[in-house]
Amino acid sequence: MQGRWATRAWVGAGLLVLAAVGAVSLTGERVESLADELAHRAGIRPDEARGLIDEVTLRWKREAGRFSERTGETAAKVAHDLGLATREQVEELELRLAQLEHRLKLLEKKK
């Protein structure tokens, strides 16, 4: 009996992972359908399945946000290490160039 419960738990856990992956991009109606399927296969109530899907989805969204932040920080560090200018620096230089061009035109008109 214990082996059967463990197998059911693994099947349920695997389905939960797959369900959460898909739930990130599913509509509410499809998530309910997925929760019902998970509940049926794992032998739990649909509201428990939905709660598990919501919990795992929330965790993954947080992790995706953290990953995105770390990736952005790493990219900024690599760009800095390579001596690349930031967008802000380029925009500042474009503004200064435009100002200098304007001054030059004013000086040329005086001649």
Secondary structure as UniProt FT lines:
FT   HELIX           2..23
FT   TURN            24..25
FT   HELIX           28..42
FT   HELIX           46..81
FT   TURN            82..83
FT   HELIX           87..110
//
